[in-house]
Amino acid sequence: LGLIRPYKGVDLLLEAFATTLRDLPAARLVVAGLPRPSFRPYARQIDRLGLGERVRTDLRYLPQSVMHDYLAAADLVVLPYRDASQSAVLGAALAAGRPVVASATGGLPEMLTEGATEMLVPAGDVVALAGAMTRLLTDRERAGELGRRAGNSARRRFSWSRSAAATAALYRELSRPASGHSGTEPA
């Protein structure tokens, strides 16, 4: 979901999905978003791996409503980033209460809830990625529990009321005089 860029690891996802299909031949993958620069390398990889019937693509800018529909329909959201400081898709997936498998890179681990570390895999590790995908797709109860926990945590951590309170606290902190400073400017 969102922009499809090389750092997001779609090629890693396709490799891991091919492995996952050995255990879960009925699994399906949706890759959706606007490719930058091109989707051609991934299309060739889909053909090379024989995934054509199992991978659906929606290669366009996705309005919020479409992103929400995809998230609501997803059994699992996979974010195999090579590197990332943060991910809006991860935040949306957590808020939607979807179980997530993500790379342990950048700020992504901080966005995941406590006890959800089994959803983290080393960046670039296709074997670990495939294993995590297979575990959560075969253990629906665990995946559901992780999704519910993620949704509850995201609603608490990223709510407007919490954001407003944090912003107000920051303004209060910034408006205090620095220690050792009277708060008045010299004449």
C-alpha positions in Angstrom: 0.0 0.0 0.0 1.3 3.5 -0.8 4.2 4.0 -3.0 6.1 0.9 -4.2 9.8 1.8 -3.9 12.9 -0.4 -3.9 13.7 0.2 -0.2 10.3 -1.3 0.7 11.5 -4.8 -0.3 8.8 -6.0 -2.6 11.3 -8.3 -4.2 12.0 -9.8 -0.8 8.3 -10.2 -0.2 7.8 -12.1 -3.5 10.7 -14.5 -2.7 9.2 -15.1 0.8 5.7 -15.5 -0.6 7.0 -18.2 -3.0 8.4 -20.1 0.0 5.2 -19.6 2.0 3.2 -21.1 -0.9 4.9 -24.5 -0.3 3.1 -24.8 3.0 0.0 -22.7 2.1 -0.8 -23.3 -1.6 -4.1 -21.4 -1.3 -2.5 -18.2 -0.1 -2.9 -15.0 -2.1 -0.8 -11.9 -2.2 -1.9 -8.3 -3.0 0.7 -5.7 -4.0 -1.0 -2.4 -4.2 0.3 1.2 -4.7 1.9 3.4 -7.2 5.3 2.0 -8.4 8.3 4.3 -8.4 10.2 4.0 -10.6 8.7 1.0 -12.3 7.0 -2.3 -11.5 8.6 -4.2 -14.4 11.4 -5.9 -12.4 8.7 -7.2 -10.0 6.5 -8.4 -12.8 9.4 -10.3 -14.2 10.1 -11.8 -10.8 6.4 -12.8 -10.4 6.7 -14.6 -13.8 10.1 -16.2 -12.9 8.7 -17.5 -9.6 5.5 -18.8 -11.2 3.3 -16.6 -8.9 1.1 -15.1 -11.6 -2.1 -16.7 -10.4 -1.5 -16.0 -6.8 -0.4 -12.3 -6.9 -2.9 -9.6 -7.5 -1.6 -6.1 -8.3 -3.3 -2.7 -8.1 -0.7 -0.3 -9.5 -2.1 3.1 -8.9 -2.4 5.9 -6.4 -4.7 4.5 -3.7 -7.3 6.8 -2.1 -7.7 6.4 1.6 -10.9 4.5 1.2 -9.3 1.9 -1.0 -6.4 1.5 1.4 -8.8 1.0 4.2 -10.7 -1.7 2.2 -7.4 -3.5 1.5 -6.4 -3.4 5.1 -9.9 -4.6 6.2 -9.6 -7.6 3.9 -6.0 -8.5 4.8 -5.2 -11.6 6.9 -1.7 -10.2 7.3 0.2 -7.0 6.3 3.8 -7.6 5.4 6.4 -4.7 5.4 9.8 -6.2 4.4 11.6 -2.8 4.3 15.3 -2.8 3.7 15.5 0.5 5.6 12.9 2.9 6.9 12.7 5.6 9.5 8.9 5.1 9.9 6.0 3.8 7.9 2.5 5.3 7.5 1.3 1.9 6.2 2.5 0.3 9.4 0.5 2.9 11.5 -2.6 2.3 9.3 -2.3 -1.5 9.6 -1.9 -1.3 13.4 -4.9 1.1 13.7 -6.9 -1.3 11.5 -6.1 -4.1 13.9 -4.3 -6.2 11.3 -1.4 -8.5 12.3 1.9 -7.3 10.8 5.2 -8.8 9.8 7.8 -6.0 9.5 11.5 -5.7 9.2 13.4 -4.7 12.3 14.8 -1.5 10.8 14.7 2.2 11.6 11.7 3.2 13.7 9.5 0.3 12.8 10.2 -1.7 16.0 9.2 1.3 18.1 5.8 1.4 16.3 5.0 -2.2 17.2 3.3 -3.0 20.5 4.9 -4.8 23.4 4.8 -8.5 23.0 4.6 -8.3 19.3 8.3 -8.8 18.6 7.6 -12.1 16.8 6.2 -9.9 14.1 9.7 -8.4 13.5 12.2 -10.1 11.2 15.8 -9.0 10.3 15.8 -6.7 7.3 16.6 -8.6 4.1 16.1 -12.0 5.7 13.8 -13.8 3.3 13.8 -17.1 5.3 12.8 -15.3 8.5 10.2 -13.3 6.6 8.7 -16.5 5.0 8.7 -18.2 8.4 6.9 -15.4 10.1 4.3 -15.1 7.3 3.7 -18.8 7.4 3.4 -18.9 11.3 0.8 -16.1 11.4 -1.2 -17.4 8.4 -1.4 -20.8 9.9 -2.1 -19.7 13.5 -5.2 -17.6 12.9 -5.9 -17.4 16.7 -2.4 -15.9 17.4 -2.7 -13.6 14.4 -6.0 -12.3 15.6 -4.7 -11.8 19.1 -1.7 -9.8 17.7 -4.0 -7.8 15.5 -6.4 -6.9 18.3 -3.5 -6.0 20.6 -2.0 -3.8 17.9 -5.4 -2.1 17.2 -6.0 -1.4 20.9 -2.4 -0.1 21.4 -2.5 2.1 18.2 -5.8 3.6 19.3 -4.4 4.5 22.7 -0.9 5.7 21.5 -2.0 7.5 18.3 -5.3 9.0 19.3 -6.1 12.7 18.7 -6.6 13.2 22.4 -3.2 11.7 23.2 -1.6 13.8 20.4 -3.2 16.9 21.7 -2.1 16.2 25.3 1.5 15.5 24.1 1.5 18.7 22.1 0.1 20.8 25.0 2.8 19.3 27.3 5.5 20.2 24.8 4.2 23.8 24.6 4.2 24.0 28.4 7.7 22.7 28.6 8.9 25.1 25.9 7.3 28.1 27.6 9.1 27.6 30.9 12.2 29.6 31.4 15.5 27.7 31.0 17.0 26.7 34.4 19.3 29.4 35.7 17.6 32.0 33.4 15.2 34.6 34.8 13.1 34.6 31.7 13.8 38.3 31.0 16.1 39.6 28.3 19.0 41.9 29.3 18.4 45.6 28.7 
